[in-house]
């Protein structure tokens, strides 16, 4: 378990998706931003993230669950 799954609202599965998109740290997630991450995951085609995942990313970066 890495640092991303320690954020509120994100777990191991979310971290695995983010790692697959090349995001491994909170700093990388903040630098790219939740909307760009969501767009990348959608365009990548390996998974189809839901809007709930986007909301979870925003909440995680804001410290909300």
ABEGO torsion letter per residue (X at the ends): XBAAAABBGBBAAAAAAAAAAGBABAAAAAAAEAAAAAAAAAAAGABBBBAAAAAAAAAAAAGBX
